[in-house]
Amino acid sequence: QVQLVESGGGSVQAGGSLRLSCTASGGQRSYSTITMAWFRQSPGKEREGVAAISPLGTNTDYADSVKGRFTIFRDNAKNLVSLQMNSLKPEDTAMYYCATYWTGLHSRLEHSQYNYWGQGTQVTVSS
């Protein structure tokens, strides 16, 4: 069983920055062999893929809405994946979730393709 714990959420004004972190533990696979991703969900909306990163950090995917503003990176020595969020907008307000164990069948930004999830951390951006 894989456990994912997110941290770093909070409230910020538009234009500000936040860094989210997710620490992974457990599971039978080495952390350096698993894809990690961030998703977000607002009330009444479907869960949206924000960013994903390959096991060694060499490949990343981003939602069009966050390209150029968000950066995903990982530290395999610490079982850690982070999401640096800059130039935040009110529409970035959501619960942000860390996910892993991508099935490999479809897009890394598709929420149905992940088997393990954290409990989420809230990000609120005020105008």
N, C-alpha and C positions, 0 to 999 in steps of 0.2 A: 504494500500500500504506500502510495506516494503522498506526502504532505507538503502543501505549498502555503506559505505564510507571507502575505503582502503587508507592506508598510509604506508610509510616506505621503498618504493622502492628506487633504486638508482644504482650507478655503483660501482663495487668492483672488486678487483683482485681475481684470482683463489686462493682458500684456505681461503678466507675471510668469513665474516658473515654479515647477515642482519636480521632484525626482521620486519616482516610485521604485520600490525594491521588492523582490520576491526571493525567498530562500526555500530551497527544496531539500527534502530529506526522505529517507526510506526508499522503497522500490528495489527492484532487482537489477536495474540497469545503471551503469555508470552515468553520472550527470553529464559528462562530456560526450555522450552518445545520443542525447535527447534534444529535440527541438523544444524551444520555449517560446511562449507567445503572451501577448497582452490583449485583452478584450475589454470592452466597456458596454454598459447597458444603462439606459435612462428609463424612467417609468413609462410604460406604454410602448416602448420601442424594443425591437429585436436586438439581441446581443451582437455587437459589431466587432470585427477584428480590427485591431489598431496597429499592431506590429508583431513580427515574428522573427526569430533568429535561429540559424542552423546550429548544430551541436558544437562546432568549433568557432562559431561567430563569423564565418566567412561570407555568409549570405543573409540578407535581411529583406523583409517585405514590409511595406507600409500601406495603410489605407491612404487614398488620395487626399482625404481631408486633413491628414496630419503630416504629410510629406513636407520636409523642410523645416518643420517645427519640433517634431519628436525624434528622439534617437533611442534605439534599443541597443543594449550592450550587455555582455555577460562576463562573469569571472568564474571560470570553472573550478578554480582552486577553492572557492568559497561557496560553491553551489548556488550562485547568486545571479539573477538577471535583473536589470534595471531599465527604467524608462525615464529618460530625461525629457521633460515637457517644457518647451519655451513658447513664448508668445501665445499664452493661453487665451482662449476665447470662451464666452459664456456657453457656447454650444459644445464645449468639451466637458461640461458638467455631466458627471455620470459616476456609477460605481465601476471601478476598474478591477479586473480579475486577471490573475496569472493562470496560465494553463500549460499542460505538458502531455507527453505521450501522444504525439500526433500520429494518426494512422498511416500517413503517407499516401493516402488514396486520392485526396483532393487538395485544394488550396490550403496553405498554412494559415490563412486568415478566415477560414470557415470554422465556426464554433463546433459544428457537429463532428469535426475530425479530431477532437481532443478527448482524452479519457479522464484526466485529473484536473481539478480546479481548486483554486484557493477560495477563501470566503469573501474576498473583495476588500477594497479600500475606497472610501468616498472622496471624490474630487469635486469641489464646487468653485466655479469661477463666476465672480460677480462683475457686472458692467459698470 
